[in-house]
Amino acid sequence: MESPAINGIPTVEAEAPASGELEPSVAEATGKPKAPQRAMGESSEGESEQREDRRRGRSFDREDGDSRTRRPGGGRSRYRTFYRRKYCKFCSKKTEAVYRDVDTLRRFITDRGKILPRRITGTCPKHQRQLSVAIKQARILALLPFVEK
């Protein structure tokens, strides 16, 4: 049988080894048979399930296929703990941040005198701006300390 020619150049077809046969370089290097080659995008059903489980944070390290979650270093727990929603104290009381109300302003600074951010206090953007101005005014008038020792 003659081999087909492409653009006038004869091609040589090599025989593919049977799936159980070893290529000499692979057998010498690893001592294991070479894995059968699959077409792109083709995978066994078990591999796709394991890939999906790994994406969701589960792993299959055990022989029995137990899908316990393993997170190195602890990680976050699967279930979130309930926390109370933060709200703006000034909006709820319908008040403004005033530099003379030192007791209220003290709740919005750290023990070192830093102004706490919105994500921690829960104040709205409008009142957070007023609060920072009031704290700075109270510092200048020596009602609040710049730095606690």
C-alpha positions as CSV (number, residue, x, y, z in Angstrom):
1,M,0.0,0.0,0.0
2,E,1.3,3.4,-1.0
3,S,1.4,6.2,1.5
4,P,-0.6,9.4,0.6
5,A,1.3,12.4,-0.6
6,I,0.8,16.0,0.5
7,N,1.8,18.6,-2.0
8,G,3.8,16.0,-3.8
9,I,5.8,15.0,-0.7
10,P,5.3,11.4,0.4
11,T,4.3,11.0,4.0
12,V,5.3,8.2,6.3
13,E,2.7,6.7,8.7
14,A,4.2,5.4,11.9
15,E,2.5,2.5,13.7
16,A,1.0,3.5,17.1
17,P,2.0,1.3,19.9
18,A,-0.8,-0.7,21.6
19,S,-2.2,0.9,24.8
20,G,-0.5,-1.7,27.0
21,E,2.9,-1.4,25.4
22,L,5.6,0.8,26.8
23,E,7.8,3.2,25.0
24,P,11.4,2.5,25.9
25,S,12.1,6.0,27.2
26,V,9.0,6.1,29.4
27,A,9.5,2.6,30.8
28,E,13.1,3.3,31.7
29,A,12.5,6.7,33.3
30,T,9.4,5.9,35.4
31,G,9.0,2.2,35.5
32,K,5.2,2.7,34.8
33,P,3.2,2.2,31.7
34,K,2.3,5.3,29.8
35,A,-1.3,6.5,30.4
36,P,-3.6,6.3,27.4
37,Q,-4.0,9.6,25.5
38,R,-7.4,11.2,25.4
39,A,-8.8,13.7,22.9
40,M,-9.0,17.3,24.1
41,G,-12.0,17.9,26.3
42,E,-12.6,14.2,26.8
43,S,-12.5,13.0,30.4
44,S,-13.9,10.2,32.5
45,E,-17.0,10.8,34.5
46,G,-15.2,10.4,37.8
47,E,-12.6,13.0,36.9
48,S,-15.2,15.6,36.2
49,E,-16.9,14.9,39.5
50,Q,-13.7,15.2,41.4
51,R,-12.8,18.4,39.5
52,E,-16.2,19.9,40.5
53,D,-15.7,18.8,44.1
54,R,-12.3,20.4,44.2
55,R,-13.7,23.6,42.9
56,R,-16.2,23.6,45.8
57,G,-13.5,22.9,48.4
58,R,-13.9,19.2,48.8
59,S,-11.1,16.7,48.2
60,F,-10.8,13.0,47.6
61,D,-7.6,12.0,49.4
62,R,-9.1,8.9,50.9
63,E,-9.4,5.5,49.2
64,D,-13.1,5.2,50.0
65,G,-14.0,8.5,48.3
66,D,-15.0,10.3,51.4
67,S,-15.6,13.9,50.6
68,R,-14.6,15.6,53.8
69,T,-13.5,19.2,53.5
70,R,-9.8,19.8,54.1
71,R,-8.6,23.3,54.5
72,P,-5.0,23.8,55.3
73,G,-4.4,26.3,58.1
74,G,-8.0,26.1,59.2
75,G,-9.6,28.5,56.7
76,R,-13.1,29.9,57.0
77,S,-15.9,27.7,58.2
78,R,-18.6,26.6,55.8
79,Y,-21.3,28.3,57.8
80,R,-21.2,32.0,58.6
81,T,-21.8,33.2,62.1
82,F,-24.7,35.6,62.6
83,Y,-23.7,39.2,63.3
84,R,-25.9,42.2,64.0
85,R,-26.3,44.6,61.1
86,K,-24.5,47.9,61.6
87,Y,-26.5,51.1,61.5
88,C,-25.7,54.8,61.8
89,K,-26.3,56.0,65.3
90,F,-26.7,59.6,64.2
91,C,-29.4,58.7,61.6
92,S,-31.4,56.6,64.1
93,K,-31.3,59.3,66.8
94,K,-31.7,62.1,64.2
95,T,-28.7,64.0,65.6
96,E,-25.6,65.5,64.2
97,A,-22.0,65.0,65.3
98,V,-21.0,68.0,67.4
99,Y,-17.5,68.7,68.7
100,R,-18.8,69.6,72.2
101,D,-20.3,66.1,72.8
102,V,-17.1,64.5,73.9
103,D,-18.7,61.3,75.3
104,T,-20.2,60.5,72.0
105,L,-17.1,61.3,70.1
106,R,-15.0,59.0,72.3
107,R,-17.0,56.0,71.1
108,F,-15.7,56.7,67.6
109,I,-12.0,56.8,68.3
110,T,-9.6,54.0,69.4
111,D,-7.7,53.9,72.7
112,R,-4.7,55.4,70.8
113,G,-6.8,58.3,69.5
114,K,-7.4,57.2,65.9
115,I,-10.7,57.8,64.2
116,L,-12.5,54.5,63.6
117,P,-13.6,53.7,60.0
118,R,-17.1,53.4,58.7
119,R,-16.9,49.6,58.2
120,I,-16.3,49.2,61.9
121,T,-18.6,51.8,63.4
122,G,-21.5,51.5,60.8
123,T,-22.0,55.2,60.4
124,C,-23.3,56.5,57.0
125,P,-20.9,58.4,54.8
126,K,-22.5,61.8,55.5
127,H,-22.2,61.4,59.3
128,Q,-18.8,59.8,59.1
129,R,-17.5,63.0,57.4
130,Q,-19.2,65.2,60.1
131,L,-17.8,62.9,62.8
132,S,-14.2,63.2,61.6
133,V,-14.5,67.0,61.4
134,A,-16.0,67.1,64.9
135,I,-13.3,64.9,66.3
136,K,-10.6,67.1,64.7
137,Q,-12.3,70.3,66.1
138,A,-12.4,68.7,69.6
139,R,-8.7,67.8,69.3
140,I,-7.8,71.4,68.5
141,L,-9.8,72.7,71.4
142,A,-8.2,70.2,73.7
143,L,-11.4,68.4,74.4
144,L,-10.0,65.1,73.0
145,P,-6.4,64.1,72.9
146,F,-4.5,63.7,69.7
147,V,-2.6,60.7,71.0
148,E,-3.2,58.5,74.1
149,K,-0.1,57.3,75.8
